[in-house]
């Protein structure tokens, strides 16, 4: 198959390109930077074609993606700085990327009659209650600009094409970029204790494992909306930090605090980010491994 991948400078796009390369697929990577600005490690992203693309430019999207002639587009590009999205001067840009850019991609996929994968988020939900959110739930009510614009992106995909995979993920970590694990390890090496929220519940998602699933999906025609995080049970950020320090061999003390006590975030976060992943196995896809195992592999791969 021939793939076009957006956002290859990010954690997920980097791993998606590597997974496609391992499987023998053709892949063209894109991002906003003139040249690939991710990990220069001889990985597939540096060996496969790369093209600069601003997804908010409808004409450029049409020209570049049409010229690539893909069988499938995996759309990883997004504005993901959740707190910065709340700044009034940024909201228009966030919407242009997450909603408008996604619509541009969906339109060219429709014209080419190719598959499209859109990565969404637990932030489309309001985080109320304790029951895991099901993929086909439509009771959204996002709490912040990031969540609202990602939901608008979902709606653009649904309204434009039929051959799509909408995959909601949460608590993402990968080698190519900043993430919670790297932050905790760095803090653990310089501090005796850290404060971590204990009332936001969800499950981490390792981009290397997710990339494998996305490739599996695109090798099928089992279209629809899915939830995909690692297995291993639902946890709090506090629980995650405790396990990070344990596996990293750090003795840093972790103090559990409520979101209100923590009080540093500009954007409201959902308390309940439990995502029901059962649709994956029902569709015949292999679930992602337990997050504890993913954490161990990540720490080794990232050299932490």
N, C-alpha and C positions, 0 to 999 in steps of 0.2 A: 504493500500500500504506500501511497504518497501522502505525507502529512505536512500541514502548515501549522506551526506552533507559535503563539504569541507569548510575550513575557518571558523569554528564555533567560533573561538576566536575573530572574527571581528564583526562589528556592524550588518551586514546583516545576517551572518551565525547564530549568536546568536538568532535573532528573527525568522529566518526560523525554527530552531529546536523547539522553543516554539510554533509556529503556527502548525507545524506538530503534536506535542504532544497534543495540544488542540483538534485537529481533530481526534485523535485516531489512527494516523498512527504510524508505527514503524520507528525509525530513528537511524542511526549511525552517529555520528559526528566525524570529523577529523580536525587536524591542525598540524602545524610543531612542536609545543611544546609537550614534553613527556606527560604532563597532561594538562587538560583543564585549560586555564589561563585567562578566561573571568570573567564575573560577577558571584561570588559564592553566589547566592541568592536563591538556591533551585529551580531554573528554570529548564525547561526541559533539558537543555544542561547538567546539573549536574545529572540528573536522568536517562538519556538515555545513551547507550553505547558510549564510546569515544575511538578513536584509533589514535596514532601518525602516520602522513603520510607526507613524503616529495614528493610533486607531481612531482618534477623534476626527481625522480627515477622511471624509467619506470617499472622495475621489481617489485618494491614495490607496485606501483599503481595497477599493474595487480594482484598481490597476495592478497592485502588487499581488493580491491573492489570486486574481484571475490568471495572471501570468504564471503563477506557481502550479496551477492546475491540480489542486489537491483532491484526494478522495475523502479526506477528513481534515477538519480544523479543530485543534485543541486550544481553546482560548483561556490562557492563564493570566494574561495581562489585566491589571486592575489597580485602582488606588486602594491600598490596604492600611494606610496610616490612619487608624480609627480616630485618635484624638485630634490630629491635625485637620481631619475632615470637618470637625465642628467649628473651625474658624470661619466666620462669615465670608471672608474673602476667598476661601477655598471651595465652598459648596458648589458653585457653578462648575468648577473644574472637575471636582469629584464626580458630579452627575454626568458631565461630558464624557468622562472615561468609562465609568462603570455602567451607565445606561446607554448613552449615545454611541460610545465605541462598540459596545456589544451589539447594538442594533445594526451598525455598519457591517460588522462581521456576519451577522445573521442574514442580512440582505444579500451579500455576495455568496454565501453558502446556498441560499435559495436559488440564486441565478445559476450556480454551478451544479446544483442538485447533489451536494456533498454533505457528509455528516458534520455535525458541530457538537463539541463538548464545551459546556459553560460551567466554570467553577463558581459555586455560590457558597453560602455561609450559614451557620447557625444564627447569625445576627438578624436574619429575616424574621425571626420569632421574638416575642416579647419576653420570653424567659420566665413566664409565670408557671406555678405548679411544680410538680415533681415527675410527671409522666413523660417518658421519652417522646419527642416529636416524630411523627410519622412523615415519610416523604410526600404523601399526597394530602397532608393537612394544608388548609388554606386560611387558617386563623393566624395571620402573620403579625401585624402591628409592631414593626421594628422600632427600636428605641433610639436610634441615632442615624446620622446622615449616611454613614457607611452602609448600615443595614437597609435603609430605604433605597439607596441607589443600586445596591446589589439586587434587591427585589425587583426594581424597575428593569434591571438587566434580564432577570428571569422572565419577566412578562414580555420583554421584547423578543426573546427567543421563542417562547410559546406561540406568540401571535404571528411570527414570521415564517417559521419552518416546522416541519414534522419529524425530520430525521435528526433528533437531538438527544443528547444526554445532559441533564442538569444534575450536577453532583454537588451536594452541600457537604462542606467539611468544617472542621473546628480545630482550634489550638494547633496550628500547623508549625512543624519544624523541619528543617532540612539543612544540609551543609552549606549551600550557597545563600547566605544571608543571615540577618539577625533573627533571634528567636528567644523564647523564654529559657530554654536549657542553657544556651550560651551565656545569657545574662546571669542566671543563677550561679553557674560555675565561676564566672568572673567575680561576682560578689562574694561567693564562698571562699575565694582565695585571699580576699582582702578584709573580710569582716568576720566577727565572731558570731553574729546573729543577723537574721533578715526577717522582715515582716512580709507575710504572704496571705492573700485573701483565702478564706476557707468556706465562703458561702456562694461561690460560683462553681457549678458542677457540670462536668462534661467529660470528654475523652480526647487525648492527643491524636494527631495525625502526622505520621512520618511521610515526607514527600516521596521517598524512594519506594515505599510500599504502595502509596497512592498511584504513583506513575505506572506501576505494574498493573493495577486495576484498570486505569484509564486505557491502557493499551489493550487489555482483555476486552473491555467494553467496545472499543472501536473496531475490534476484529469480529464483532457480532453485530446484530441488528436489533438488539433488545433495548430499544429506545425508551426514554422516560426519565422520571425524577428519582434520584437515589440519594441516600445518606451514606457517607463513607468516612469512618474514622477507624483507628486501630481497635482491636478487641481488647479484653482485659478488664472490663468493668468501668463504671463511672466513678470519677474521682474529683476532688477539688484541686485548685492550684496549689494549696498547701500540701496535699497528699503528693502531688507531682514533685514539688520542691524537695520534700523529704526523701523521695526515692532517687531523685537526681543526685543529691549529696551522698546518699548511701552508695550508689553505684560509682560515683566519682571519687569515693574514698575521702570525702571531706567531712569534718566534724562540726560544721557550722550549725548552729541552733536555729530552728525555724519557728517563728512565733505566729500562730494563727490569728488573723484579724478579720473582722467583717469588712465588706466593701465600704460601708459608711466610715468605719474607723480608719481604713486605709486612705481614702479621701483624696487621692492625687489625680484621678482620671477625669478628663474633661467630658468624655463621651460616656453615657450610661451603658453598662454591660448587662446582658441577660444573666439572671441567676441560674436558670435552668437551660443548659446547653446540651442536655441529653438527646442524642440523635438515635432514632430506631434504625438499625442497620439490617433488619431481617429481610428486606426486599432484595438485598444482594444475593443471599443464598437461595431465596425463592426463585430468582432469575438464573441461578446456576453459576454465579460468579464466586470465586474464592475469596473469603473474607480476609481482611488485613490481619497480620499477626498481632499478638498481645502488645500493648504499648510498652510494657516492661522490657520485652525483648527488643522492640524497636529502639527504645532508649539506649540499651546496651550497645546495639549496632551503631547508632548515631555517635555516641561518645567515642567509640573506636575510630569510626570513619572521620570524624571531625578532629581527632587528635586531642580530645579533652580528657 
